[in-house]
Amino acid sequence: MHATAIAQPNIALVKYWGKRDMVKNLPAVGSISMTLLGLETKMSVQIDKMAENDRAYVNGSLSQKLLPRVSLALNRVIGSERDRVIVNSRSNFPIAAGLASSASAFAALTLAAASATKSDLTIQQIARLAGESSGSAARSLYGGFVELANEEKTIQVSQLASHQDWPLSVIVAVTEVGPKSVGSTEAMEISRKTSPFYDEWVNRQHADLSAARQAIHERDFSALAAVSEHSCLKMHSVMWASRPSLVYWNAATLRCMQTIRELQSRDVAVFFTIDAGPQLKAICDPKDAETVLTALRATDGVVEVLRSGLGCGARLIADD
Ligand code: DP6
């Protein structure tokens, strides 16, 4: 019994930051994201009746660090009374560096585990289970523009527009490769417990979600740019005001923001967003992608520039 799935990471335009239930991993706020194209995690799941323990390989190496989260994710799909599982994960982009590698990894893992065990879970149910492993993973089950709505007891994930409906370009400026200083799960709890802005952040999310939903519906680039940059900077303000403070940016991140401002002053349709890491993601009209890419590549401190766009949701593929 085996299956392989591919999922792409997603980047949030209206951010998820904070949990209302740590055990079920329910987010405190809804969020809206774009699923990326080209950057992907391929996850194979093999049920092994003879093995004594689960094993997880990440890019070819055995990973003890990821194993507890992987085993829990498998329990969610298959149950805890199960045969052991060998998991192989390969990503073609830097992992654990604010590029949402957990989103693509847990989306692909949950889908592959459901398929390997021939479960009849719907995509919505798989998205919910993936979200219990990592909130942002729920969004990677769908392609294009995706909303994670924060319902009373559960989450509801839906596609707002497909990747063909509004094919924007995404340029990722990598300013540092390596794991982030504080993982999102821990950092969100620090913010919830200590940031003086946390409650306001939660209370104001509703307005940002409806502004982004409308901008996507109307394909209104400048409205989407305004709400996305606002949500990003608001989330980082919550982080900065936490104790201890959570500052994920480096000097090059700020220089990239400056580059985006300069492009905007020349009427290039582009905006930025930054997650829990030092990379800057620029979203732009495809006709301006080359200009944005060249400008970010020339920005001091940028080590790599990745070109992407909007991709489709997680999917099963034939085993190797
Ligand atoms: C800043 O989904 O990684 O990227 O649910 O604890 O695994 P866990 O958190 P995770 O957090 C993502 C935070 C973010 C914003 C976002 O993607 O919405």
py3Dmol code that shows the C-alpha trace and the ligand (Angstrom):
import py3Dmol

protein = """\
ATOM      1  CA  MET A   1       0.000   0.000   0.000  1.00  0.00           C
ATOM      2  CA  HIS A   2       1.653   3.165  -1.192  1.00  0.00           C
ATOM      3  CA  ALA A   3       0.887   6.494  -2.800  1.00  0.00           C
ATOM      4  CA  THR A   4       2.678   9.654  -3.881  1.00  0.00           C
ATOM      5  CA  ALA A   5       1.307  13.186  -3.856  1.00  0.00           C
ATOM      6  CA  ILE A   6       2.654  16.548  -4.909  1.00  0.00           C
ATOM      7  CA  ALA A   7       1.724  19.842  -3.281  1.00  0.00           C
ATOM      8  CA  GLN A   8       2.948  23.387  -3.708  1.00  0.00           C
ATOM      9  CA  PRO A   9       3.514  25.866  -0.895  1.00  0.00           C
ATOM     10  CA  ASN A  10       1.215  28.839  -0.620  1.00  0.00           C
ATOM     11  CA  ILE A  11       1.801  32.384   0.490  1.00  0.00           C
ATOM     12  CA  ALA A  12      -0.787  34.202   2.525  1.00  0.00           C
ATOM     13  CA  LEU A  13      -2.004  37.596   1.383  1.00  0.00           C
ATOM     14  CA  VAL A  14      -4.248  37.976   4.429  1.00  0.00           C
ATOM     15  CA  LYS A  15      -2.174  36.290   7.107  1.00  0.00           C
ATOM     16  CA  TYR A  16      -2.861  33.545   9.599  1.00  0.00           C
ATOM     17  CA  TRP A  17      -1.116  34.348  12.874  1.00  0.00           C
ATOM     18  CA  GLY A  18      -2.356  32.936  16.170  1.00  0.00           C
ATOM     19  CA  LYS A  19      -4.360  29.915  17.287  1.00  0.00           C
ATOM     20  CA  ARG A  20      -7.640  29.676  19.087  1.00  0.00           C
ATOM     21  CA  ASP A  21      -7.175  25.999  19.920  1.00  0.00           C
ATOM     22  CA  MET A  22      -3.685  24.565  20.219  1.00  0.00           C
ATOM     23  CA  VAL A  23      -4.836  20.926  20.442  1.00  0.00           C
ATOM     24  CA  LYS A  24      -6.929  20.969  17.271  1.00  0.00           C
ATOM     25  CA  ASN A  25      -4.629  23.588  15.748  1.00  0.00           C
ATOM     26  CA  LEU A  26      -7.558  25.865  14.944  1.00  0.00           C
ATOM     27  CA  PRO A  27      -6.459  29.308  13.743  1.00  0.00           C
ATOM     28  CA  ALA A  28      -7.627  32.412  15.587  1.00  0.00           C
ATOM     29  CA  VAL A  29      -8.239  34.160  12.266  1.00  0.00           C
ATOM     30  CA  GLY A  30      -9.235  33.276   8.719  1.00  0.00           C
ATOM     31  CA  SER A  31      -6.701  33.768   5.936  1.00  0.00           C
ATOM     32  CA  ILE A  32      -6.414  34.077   2.153  1.00  0.00           C
ATOM     33  CA  SER A  33      -3.487  32.713   0.177  1.00  0.00           C
ATOM     34  CA  MET A  34      -2.106  32.039  -3.286  1.00  0.00           C
ATOM     35  CA  THR A  35      -0.901  28.536  -4.108  1.00  0.00           C
ATOM     36  CA  LEU A  36       2.441  28.710  -5.887  1.00  0.00           C
ATOM     37  CA  LEU A  37       3.606  27.168  -9.123  1.00  0.00           C
ATOM     38  CA  GLY A  38       6.811  25.215  -9.717  1.00  0.00           C
ATOM     39  CA  LEU A  39       8.017  25.086  -6.114  1.00  0.00           C
ATOM     40  CA  GLU A  40       6.853  21.724  -4.895  1.00  0.00           C
ATOM     41  CA  THR A  41       7.075  18.932  -2.349  1.00  0.00           C
ATOM     42  CA  LYS A  42       6.741  15.360  -3.540  1.00  0.00           C
ATOM     43  CA  MET A  43       5.701  13.015  -0.759  1.00  0.00           C
ATOM     44  CA  SER A  44       5.621   9.217  -0.949  1.00  0.00           C
ATOM     45  CA  VAL A  45       3.920   7.126   1.683  1.00  0.00           C
ATOM     46  CA  GLN A  46       4.581   3.407   1.977  1.00  0.00           C
ATOM     47  CA  ILE A  47       2.769   1.286   4.550  1.00  0.00           C
ATOM     48  CA  ASP A  48       5.285  -1.250   5.889  1.00  0.00           C
ATOM     49  CA  LYS A  49       3.776  -4.114   7.917  1.00  0.00           C
ATOM     50  CA  MET A  50       7.232  -5.345   8.932  1.00  0.00           C
ATOM     51  CA  ALA A  51       8.739  -2.069  10.140  1.00  0.00           C
ATOM     52  CA  GLU A  52       8.863  -1.364  13.876  1.00  0.00           C
ATOM     53  CA  ASN A  53       8.832   2.420  13.616  1.00  0.00           C
ATOM     54  CA  ASP A  54       7.741   5.135  11.242  1.00  0.00           C
ATOM     55  CA  ARG A  55      10.617   6.564   9.227  1.00  0.00           C
ATOM     56  CA  ALA A  56      10.751   9.949   7.500  1.00  0.00           C
ATOM     57  CA  TYR A  57      13.319  10.876   4.860  1.00  0.00           C
ATOM     58  CA  VAL A  58      13.642  14.521   3.882  1.00  0.00           C
ATOM     59  CA  ASN A  59      15.541  15.103   0.650  1.00  0.00           C
ATOM     60  CA  GLY A  60      17.148  11.676   1.004  1.00  0.00           C
ATOM     61  CA  SER A  61      18.244  11.936   4.664  1.00  0.00           C
ATOM     62  CA  LEU A  62      16.556  10.347   7.639  1.00  0.00           C
ATOM     63  CA  SER A  63      14.938  13.098   9.732  1.00  0.00           C
ATOM     64  CA  GLN A  64      14.352  12.489  13.434  1.00  0.00           C
ATOM     65  CA  LYS A  65      13.320  16.120  13.848  1.00  0.00           C
ATOM     66  CA  LEU A  66      10.295  15.932  11.572  1.00  0.00           C
ATOM     67  CA  LEU A  67       9.278  12.415  12.608  1.00  0.00           C
ATOM     68  CA  PRO A  68       6.967  13.222  15.577  1.00  0.00           C
ATOM     69  CA  ARG A  69       4.903  15.650  13.464  1.00  0.00           C
ATOM     70  CA  VAL A  70       4.822  13.185  10.563  1.00  0.00           C
ATOM     71  CA  SER A  71       3.664  10.321  12.817  1.00  0.00           C
ATOM     72  CA  LEU A  72       0.917  12.507  14.299  1.00  0.00           C
ATOM     73  CA  ALA A  73      -0.207  13.555  10.820  1.00  0.00           C
ATOM     74  CA  LEU A  74      -0.403   9.885   9.816  1.00  0.00           C
ATOM     75  CA  ASN A  75      -2.417   9.072  12.960  1.00  0.00           C
ATOM     76  CA  ARG A  76      -4.924  11.751  11.984  1.00  0.00           C
ATOM     77  CA  VAL A  77      -5.591  10.044   8.659  1.00  0.00           C
ATOM     78  CA  ILE A  78      -5.081   6.361   9.451  1.00  0.00           C
ATOM     79  CA  GLY A  79      -5.625   6.246  13.224  1.00  0.00           C
ATOM     80  CA  SER A  80      -3.025   5.490  15.888  1.00  0.00           C
ATOM     81  CA  GLU A  81      -3.552   1.694  15.750  1.00  0.00           C
ATOM     82  CA  ARG A  82      -1.821   1.265  12.438  1.00  0.00           C
ATOM     83  CA  ASP A  83       1.085  -0.319  10.611  1.00  0.00           C
ATOM     84  CA  ARG A  84       4.287   1.682  10.453  1.00  0.00           C
ATOM     85  CA  VAL A  85       4.867   4.002   7.528  1.00  0.00           C
ATOM     86  CA  ILE A  86       7.935   5.008   5.517  1.00  0.00           C
ATOM     87  CA  VAL A  87       7.674   8.569   4.274  1.00  0.00           C
ATOM     88  CA  ASN A  88       9.894  10.132   1.614  1.00  0.00           C
ATOM     89  CA  SER A  89       9.736  13.880   1.113  1.00  0.00           C
ATOM     90  CA  ARG A  90      11.527  15.888  -1.551  1.00  0.00           C
ATOM     91  CA  SER A  91      11.233  19.637  -2.007  1.00  0.00           C
ATOM     92  CA  ASN A  92      12.786  21.637  -4.811  1.00  0.00           C
ATOM     93  CA  PHE A  93      13.079  24.855  -2.746  1.00  0.00           C
ATOM     94  CA  PRO A  94      14.804  25.850   0.540  1.00  0.00           C
ATOM     95  CA  ILE A  95      12.921  24.256   3.441  1.00  0.00           C
ATOM     96  CA  ALA A  96      12.244  25.897   6.817  1.00  0.00           C
ATOM     97  CA  ALA A  97      13.168  29.360   5.629  1.00  0.00           C
ATOM     98  CA  GLY A  98       9.820  31.135   5.574  1.00  0.00           C
ATOM     99  CA  LEU A  99       8.824  29.545   2.272  1.00  0.00           C
ATOM    100  CA  ALA A 100       5.963  27.579   3.809  1.00  0.00           C
ATOM    101  CA  SER A 101       7.575  24.190   3.358  1.00  0.00           C
ATOM    102  CA  SER A 102       5.324  22.770   6.082  1.00  0.00           C
ATOM    103  CA  ALA A 103       2.279  23.770   4.009  1.00  0.00           C
ATOM    104  CA  SER A 104       3.287  21.757   0.943  1.00  0.00           C
ATOM    105  CA  ALA A 105       4.716  18.913   3.049  1.00  0.00           C
ATOM    106  CA  PHE A 106       1.620  18.302   5.198  1.00  0.00           C
ATOM    107  CA  ALA A 107      -0.805  18.852   2.319  1.00  0.00           C
ATOM    108  CA  ALA A 108       1.026  16.230   0.242  1.00  0.00           C
ATOM    109  CA  LEU A 109       1.519  13.877   3.210  1.00  0.00           C
ATOM    110  CA  THR A 110      -2.151  13.940   4.210  1.00  0.00           C
ATOM    111  CA  LEU A 111      -3.324  13.372   0.647  1.00  0.00           C
ATOM    112  CA  ALA A 112      -0.808  10.548   0.042  1.00  0.00           C
ATOM    113  CA  ALA A 113      -1.687   8.846   3.356  1.00  0.00           C
ATOM    114  CA  ALA A 114      -5.409   8.997   2.553  1.00  0.00           C
ATOM    115  CA  SER A 115      -4.772   7.461  -0.853  1.00  0.00           C
ATOM    116  CA  ALA A 116      -2.352   4.767   0.376  1.00  0.00           C
ATOM    117  CA  THR A 117      -4.978   3.538   2.820  1.00  0.00           C
ATOM    118  CA  LYS A 118      -7.786   3.860   0.254  1.00  0.00           C
ATOM    119  CA  SER A 119      -9.804   6.091   2.540  1.00  0.00           C
ATOM    120  CA  ASP A 120     -12.810   7.837   1.049  1.00  0.00           C
ATOM    121  CA  LEU A 121     -12.104  11.231   2.584  1.00  0.00           C
ATOM    122  CA  THR A 122     -13.193  14.254   0.530  1.00  0.00           C
ATOM    123  CA  ILE A 123     -10.717  17.014  -0.350  1.00  0.00           C
ATOM    124  CA  GLN A 124     -12.421  19.222   2.260  1.00  0.00           C
ATOM    125  CA  GLN A 125     -11.848  16.573   4.947  1.00  0.00           C
ATOM    126  CA  ILE A 126      -8.243  16.079   3.822  1.00  0.00           C
ATOM    127  CA  ALA A 127      -7.739  19.870   3.987  1.00  0.00           C
ATOM    128  CA  ARG A 128      -9.057  19.887   7.572  1.00  0.00           C
ATOM    129  CA  LEU A 129      -6.760  17.050   8.602  1.00  0.00           C
ATOM    130  CA  ALA A 130      -3.779  18.715   6.905  1.00  0.00           C
ATOM    131  CA  GLY A 131      -4.680  21.911   8.779  1.00  0.00           C
ATOM    132  CA  GLU A 132      -4.483  20.068  12.085  1.00  0.00           C
ATOM    133  CA  SER A 133      -0.837  19.314  11.238  1.00  0.00           C
ATOM    134  CA  SER A 134      -0.051  22.810   9.997  1.00  0.00           C
ATOM    135  CA  GLY A 135      -2.660  25.533   9.554  1.00  0.00           C
ATOM    136  CA  SER A 136      -1.319  26.790   6.230  1.00  0.00           C
ATOM    137  CA  ALA A 137      -1.223  23.218   4.818  1.00  0.00           C
ATOM    138  CA  ALA A 138      -5.034  23.199   4.621  1.00  0.00           C
ATOM    139  CA  ARG A 139      -4.821  25.900   1.932  1.00  0.00           C
ATOM    140  CA  SER A 140      -2.387  23.950  -0.300  1.00  0.00           C
ATOM    141  CA  LEU A 141      -5.043  21.316  -1.072  1.00  0.00           C
ATOM    142  CA  TYR A 142      -6.558  23.898  -3.401  1.00  0.00           C
ATOM    143  CA  GLY A 143      -5.021  25.893  -6.237  1.00  0.00           C
ATOM    144  CA  GLY A 144      -5.189  29.569  -7.163  1.00  0.00           C
ATOM    145  CA  PHE A 145      -6.575  31.949  -4.540  1.00  0.00           C
ATOM    146  CA  VAL A 146      -7.740  30.088  -1.442  1.00  0.00           C
ATOM    147  CA  GLU A 147      -9.632  31.163   1.665  1.00  0.00           C
ATOM    148  CA  LEU A 148      -9.445  29.387   4.983  1.00  0.00           C
ATOM    149  CA  ALA A 149     -12.569  30.448   6.842  1.00  0.00           C
ATOM    150  CA  ASN A 150     -12.453  30.228  10.581  1.00  0.00           C
ATOM    151  CA  GLU A 151     -15.761  28.685  11.607  1.00  0.00           C
ATOM    152  CA  GLU A 152     -17.029  28.079  15.130  1.00  0.00           C
ATOM    153  CA  LYS A 153     -15.599  24.586  15.661  1.00  0.00           C
ATOM    154  CA  THR A 154     -13.740  23.808  12.480  1.00  0.00           C
ATOM    155  CA  ILE A 155     -12.195  25.324   9.386  1.00  0.00           C
ATOM    156  CA  GLN A 156     -13.652  25.590   5.907  1.00  0.00           C
ATOM    157  CA  VAL A 157     -11.311  25.862   2.948  1.00  0.00           C
ATOM    158  CA  SER A 158     -12.458  27.054  -0.468  1.00  0.00           C
ATOM    159  CA  GLN A 159     -11.089  28.323  -3.742  1.00  0.00           C
ATOM    160  CA  LEU A 160     -11.886  31.984  -4.484  1.00  0.00           C
ATOM    161  CA  ALA A 161     -10.414  31.973  -8.019  1.00  0.00           C
ATOM    162  CA  SER A 162      -8.386  29.451  -9.970  1.00  0.00           C
ATOM    163  CA  HIS A 163      -4.827  29.902 -11.199  1.00  0.00           C
ATOM    164  CA  GLN A 164      -6.191  30.493 -14.702  1.00  0.00           C
ATOM    165  CA  ASP A 165      -8.723  33.108 -13.579  1.00  0.00           C
ATOM    166  CA  TRP A 166      -6.075  35.611 -12.531  1.00  0.00           C
ATOM    167  CA  PRO A 167      -2.584  34.370 -13.468  1.00  0.00           C
ATOM    168  CA  LEU A 168      -0.376  36.747 -11.468  1.00  0.00           C
ATOM    169  CA  SER A 169       3.384  36.250 -11.176  1.00  0.00           C
ATOM    170  CA  VAL A 170       5.289  35.740  -7.942  1.00  0.00           C
ATOM    171  CA  ILE A 171       8.985  36.496  -7.492  1.00  0.00           C
ATOM    172  CA  VAL A 172      10.629  35.196  -4.306  1.00  0.00           C
ATOM    173  CA  ALA A 173      13.741  37.037  -3.158  1.00  0.00           C
ATOM    174  CA  VAL A 174      15.719  34.684  -0.920  1.00  0.00           C
ATOM    175  CA  THR A 175      17.871  36.721   1.458  1.00  0.00           C
ATOM    176  CA  GLU A 176      19.067  33.915   3.730  1.00  0.00           C
ATOM    177  CA  VAL A 177      19.044  30.139   3.446  1.00  0.00           C
ATOM    178  CA  GLY A 178      18.649  28.064   6.589  1.00  0.00           C
ATOM    179  CA  PRO A 179      16.089  27.288   9.250  1.00  0.00           C
ATOM    180  CA  LYS A 180      14.200  30.145  10.861  1.00  0.00           C
ATOM    181  CA  SER A 181      15.084  31.252  14.386  1.00  0.00           C
ATOM    182  CA  VAL A 182      11.669  30.515  15.980  1.00  0.00           C
ATOM    183  CA  GLY A 183       9.130  28.176  14.344  1.00  0.00           C
ATOM    184  CA  SER A 184       5.668  29.578  13.554  1.00  0.00           C
ATOM    185  CA  THR A 185       3.822  27.382  16.061  1.00  0.00           C
ATOM    186  CA  GLU A 186       5.907  28.570  19.005  1.00  0.00           C
ATOM    187  CA  ALA A 187       6.071  32.155  17.756  1.00  0.00           C
ATOM    188  CA  MET A 188       2.281  32.419  17.404  1.00  0.00           C
ATOM    189  CA  GLU A 189       1.845  31.432  21.035  1.00  0.00           C
ATOM    190  CA  ILE A 190       4.417  34.014  22.117  1.00  0.00           C
ATOM    191  CA  SER A 191       2.423  36.662  20.223  1.00  0.00           C
ATOM    192  CA  ARG A 192      -0.920  35.506  21.624  1.00  0.00           C
ATOM    193  CA  LYS A 193       0.370  35.630  25.177  1.00  0.00           C
ATOM    194  CA  THR A 194       2.469  38.783  25.066  1.00  0.00           C
ATOM    195  CA  SER A 195       1.795  41.112  22.145  1.00  0.00           C
ATOM    196  CA  PRO A 196      -0.254  44.179  23.156  1.00  0.00           C
ATOM    197  CA  PHE A 197      -1.589  44.295  19.581  1.00  0.00           C
ATOM    198  CA  TYR A 198      -2.752  40.675  19.393  1.00  0.00           C
ATOM    199  CA  ASP A 199      -6.446  41.208  20.242  1.00  0.00           C
ATOM    200  CA  GLU A 200      -6.729  44.080  17.778  1.00  0.00           C
ATOM    201  CA  TRP A 201      -5.073  41.896  15.146  1.00  0.00           C
ATOM    202  CA  VAL A 202      -7.734  39.214  15.629  1.00  0.00           C
ATOM    203  CA  ASN A 203     -10.623  41.711  15.775  1.00  0.00           C
ATOM    204  CA  ARG A 204      -9.661  43.487  12.574  1.00  0.00           C
ATOM    205  CA  GLN A 205      -9.091  40.417  10.425  1.00  0.00           C
ATOM    206  CA  HIS A 206     -12.675  40.306   9.214  1.00  0.00           C
ATOM    207  CA  ALA A 207     -12.322  43.622   7.351  1.00  0.00           C
ATOM    208  CA  ASP A 208      -9.097  42.539   5.620  1.00  0.00           C
ATOM    209  CA  LEU A 209     -10.636  39.238   4.555  1.00  0.00           C
ATOM    210  CA  SER A 210     -13.628  40.888   2.935  1.00  0.00           C
ATOM    211  CA  ALA A 211     -11.439  43.524   1.210  1.00  0.00           C
ATOM    212  CA  ALA A 212      -9.182  40.790  -0.229  1.00  0.00           C
ATOM    213  CA  ARG A 213     -12.146  38.625  -1.247  1.00  0.00           C
ATOM    214  CA  GLN A 214     -13.661  41.551  -3.136  1.00  0.00           C
ATOM    215  CA  ALA A 215     -10.331  42.509  -4.763  1.00  0.00           C
ATOM    216  CA  ILE A 216      -9.889  38.940  -6.015  1.00  0.00           C
ATOM    217  CA  HIS A 217     -13.479  38.801  -7.236  1.00  0.00           C
ATOM    218  CA  GLU A 218     -13.020  42.064  -9.174  1.00  0.00           C
ATOM    219  CA  ARG A 219      -9.398  41.315 -10.229  1.00  0.00           C
ATOM    220  CA  ASP A 220      -8.515  44.680  -8.667  1.00  0.00           C
ATOM    221  CA  PHE A 221      -4.715  44.593  -8.370  1.00  0.00           C
ATOM    222  CA  SER A 222      -4.236  47.832  -6.442  1.00  0.00           C
ATOM    223  CA  ALA A 223      -6.927  46.901  -3.888  1.00  0.00           C
ATOM    224  CA  LEU A 224      -5.307  43.484  -3.394  1.00  0.00           C
ATOM    225  CA  ALA A 225      -1.875  45.134  -3.079  1.00  0.00           C
ATOM    226  CA  ALA A 226      -3.138  47.549  -0.413  1.00  0.00           C
ATOM    227  CA  VAL A 227      -4.816  44.954   1.802  1.00  0.00           C
ATOM    228  CA  SER A 228      -1.997  42.397   1.406  1.00  0.00           C
ATOM    229  CA  GLU A 229       0.824  44.783   2.350  1.00  0.00           C
ATOM    230  CA  HIS A 230      -1.316  46.048   5.237  1.00  0.00           C
ATOM    231  CA  SER A 231      -1.966  42.520   6.550  1.00  0.00           C
ATOM    232  CA  CYS A 232       1.712  41.616   6.258  1.00  0.00           C
ATOM    233  CA  LEU A 233       2.963  44.713   8.070  1.00  0.00           C
ATOM    234  CA  LYS A 234       0.257  44.382  10.731  1.00  0.00           C
ATOM    235  CA  MET A 235       1.256  40.758  11.407  1.00  0.00           C
ATOM    236  CA  HIS A 236       4.920  41.762  11.698  1.00  0.00           C
ATOM    237  CA  SER A 237       3.940  44.606  14.063  1.00  0.00           C
ATOM    238  CA  VAL A 238       2.251  42.015  16.301  1.00  0.00           C
ATOM    239  CA  MET A 239       5.436  39.938  16.126  1.00  0.00           C
ATOM    240  CA  TRP A 240       7.790  42.859  16.796  1.00  0.00           C
ATOM    241  CA  ALA A 241       5.772  43.904  19.857  1.00  0.00           C
ATOM    242  CA  SER A 242       5.837  40.378  21.310  1.00  0.00           C
ATOM    243  CA  ARG A 243       8.100  39.508  24.238  1.00  0.00           C
ATOM    244  CA  PRO A 244      10.627  38.262  23.343  1.00  0.00           C
ATOM    245  CA  SER A 245      10.300  40.193  20.088  1.00  0.00           C
ATOM    246  CA  LEU A 246      10.011  38.174  16.904  1.00  0.00           C
ATOM    247  CA  VAL A 247      11.953  39.878  14.145  1.00  0.00           C
ATOM    248  CA  TYR A 248      12.293  37.674  11.091  1.00  0.00           C
ATOM    249  CA  TRP A 249      13.646  40.322   8.722  1.00  0.00           C
ATOM    250  CA  ASN A 250      17.261  41.052   7.941  1.00  0.00           C
ATOM    251  CA  ALA A 251      18.804  44.100   6.300  1.00  0.00           C
ATOM    252  CA  ALA A 252      18.283  42.622   2.834  1.00  0.00           C
ATOM    253  CA  THR A 253      14.557  42.082   3.523  1.00  0.00           C
ATOM    254  CA  LEU A 254      14.245  45.826   4.129  1.00  0.00           C
ATOM    255  CA  ARG A 255      16.289  46.618   1.037  1.00  0.00           C
ATOM    256  CA  CYS A 256      13.906  44.406  -0.986  1.00  0.00           C
ATOM    257  CA  MET A 257      10.945  46.364   0.410  1.00  0.00           C
ATOM    258  CA  GLN A 258      12.705  49.533  -0.732  1.00  0.00           C
ATOM    259  CA  THR A 259      13.149  48.021  -4.201  1.00  0.00           C
ATOM    260  CA  ILE A 260       9.397  47.323  -4.359  1.00  0.00           C
ATOM    261  CA  ARG A 261       8.614  50.903  -3.297  1.00  0.00           C
ATOM    262  CA  GLU A 262      10.898  52.231  -6.048  1.00  0.00           C
ATOM    263  CA  LEU A 263       9.185  50.020  -8.640  1.00  0.00           C
ATOM    264  CA  GLN A 264       5.770  51.197  -7.401  1.00  0.00           C
ATOM    265  CA  SER A 265       6.886  54.827  -7.755  1.00  0.00           C
ATOM    266  CA  ARG A 266       7.593  54.033 -11.433  1.00  0.00           C
ATOM    267  CA  ASP A 267       4.019  52.656 -11.763  1.00  0.00           C
ATOM    268  CA  VAL A 268       5.052  48.999 -11.895  1.00  0.00           C
ATOM    269  CA  ALA A 269       2.109  46.905 -10.643  1.00  0.00           C
ATOM    270  CA  VAL A 270       3.791  45.016  -7.809  1.00  0.00           C
ATOM    271  CA  PHE A 271       3.397  44.499  -4.068  1.00  0.00           C
ATOM    272  CA  PHE A 272       5.245  42.535  -1.393  1.00  0.00           C
ATOM    273  CA  THR A 273       4.491  40.124   1.382  1.00  0.00           C
ATOM    274  CA  ILE A 274       6.768  38.501   3.988  1.00  0.00           C
ATOM    275  CA  ASP A 275       6.056  35.487   6.212  1.00  0.00           C
ATOM    276  CA  ALA A 276       7.869  34.096   9.258  1.00  0.00           C
ATOM    277  CA  GLY A 277      11.251  34.341   7.614  1.00  0.00           C
ATOM    278  CA  PRO A 278      13.511  36.846   5.868  1.00  0.00           C
ATOM    279  CA  GLN A 279      12.404  36.147   2.280  1.00  0.00           C
ATOM    280  CA  LEU A 280      10.346  38.719   0.401  1.00  0.00           C
ATOM    281  CA  LYS A 281       7.682  37.624  -2.033  1.00  0.00           C
ATOM    282  CA  ALA A 282       6.711  40.079  -4.749  1.00  0.00           C
ATOM    283  CA  ILE A 283       3.401  39.659  -6.547  1.00  0.00           C
ATOM    284  CA  CYS A 284       3.094  41.354  -9.907  1.00  0.00           C
ATOM    285  CA  ASP A 285       1.455  41.455 -13.279  1.00  0.00           C
ATOM    286  CA  PRO A 286       3.153  38.850 -15.551  1.00  0.00           C
ATOM    287  CA  LYS A 287       4.155  41.598 -18.002  1.00  0.00           C
ATOM    288  CA  ASP A 288       6.278  43.180 -15.243  1.00  0.00           C
ATOM    289  CA  ALA A 289       7.770  39.925 -13.897  1.00  0.00           C
ATOM    290  CA  GLU A 290      11.113  40.379 -15.675  1.00  0.00           C
ATOM    291  CA  THR A 291      11.479  43.961 -14.404  1.00  0.00           C
ATOM    292  CA  VAL A 292      10.668  42.909 -10.825  1.00  0.00           C
ATOM    293  CA  LEU A 293      12.989  39.909 -11.005  1.00  0.00           C
ATOM    294  CA  THR A 294      15.883  42.003 -12.341  1.00  0.00           C
ATOM    295  CA  ALA A 295      15.379  44.683  -9.681  1.00  0.00           C
ATOM    296  CA  LEU A 296      15.229  42.167  -6.813  1.00  0.00           C
ATOM    297  CA  ARG A 297      18.220  40.235  -8.128  1.00  0.00           C
ATOM    298  CA  ALA A 298      20.220  43.470  -8.151  1.00  0.00           C
ATOM    299  CA  THR A 299      19.244  44.260  -4.556  1.00  0.00           C
ATOM    300  CA  ASP A 300      22.177  44.010  -2.164  1.00  0.00           C
ATOM    301  CA  GLY A 301      21.979  40.854   0.014  1.00  0.00           C
ATOM    302  CA  VAL A 302      19.649  38.829  -2.227  1.00  0.00           C
ATOM    303  CA  VAL A 303      21.196  35.368  -2.606  1.00  0.00           C
ATOM    304  CA  GLU A 304      18.706  33.811  -4.989  1.00  0.00           C
ATOM    305  CA  VAL A 305      15.607  34.809  -6.913  1.00  0.00           C
ATOM    306  CA  LEU A 306      12.859  32.279  -7.680  1.00  0.00           C
ATOM    307  CA  ARG A 307      10.195  32.866 -10.281  1.00  0.00           C
ATOM    308  CA  SER A 308       6.752  31.452  -9.716  1.00  0.00           C
ATOM    309  CA  GLY A 309       3.124  32.082 -10.351  1.00  0.00           C
ATOM    310  CA  LEU A 310      -0.165  30.592  -9.317  1.00  0.00           C
ATOM    311  CA  GLY A 311      -0.394  26.825  -9.291  1.00  0.00           C
ATOM    312  CA  CYS A 312      -3.018  24.176  -8.786  1.00  0.00           C
ATOM    313  CA  GLY A 313      -3.861  22.226  -5.647  1.00  0.00           C
ATOM    314  CA  ALA A 314      -2.292  19.071  -4.226  1.00  0.00           C
ATOM    315  CA  ARG A 315      -2.644  16.007  -6.430  1.00  0.00           C
ATOM    316  CA  LEU A 316      -1.765  12.335  -6.583  1.00  0.00           C
ATOM    317  CA  ILE A 317       0.815  11.124  -9.059  1.00  0.00           C
ATOM    318  CA  ALA A 318       1.966   7.695 -10.175  1.00  0.00           C
ATOM    319  CA  ASP A 319       4.587   6.181  -7.821  1.00  0.00           C
ATOM    320  CA  ASP A 320       8.231   6.288  -8.954  1.00  0.00           C
TER     321      ASP A 320
END
"""
ligand_1 = """\
18
DP6
C 3.403 33.573 8.723
O 0.917 27.148 9.084
O 3.393 27.214 9.583
O 3.191 31.850 7.098
O -0.215 25.871 12.027
O 1.666 26.221 13.600
O 2.052 24.905 11.505
P 1.282 26.030 12.171
O 1.716 27.370 11.448
P 2.018 27.659 9.921
O 1.976 29.256 9.964
C 1.993 30.074 8.843
C 2.197 31.479 9.276
C 2.508 32.467 8.155
C 1.229 33.133 7.658
C 0.336 32.298 6.774
O 0.812 31.422 6.035
O -0.884 32.577 6.772
"""
view = py3Dmol.view(width=600, height=400)
view.addModel(protein, "pdb")
view.setStyle({"model": 0}, {"cartoon": {"style": "trace"}})
view.addModel(ligand_1, "xyz")
view.setStyle({"model": 1}, {"stick": {}})
view.zoomTo()
view.show()
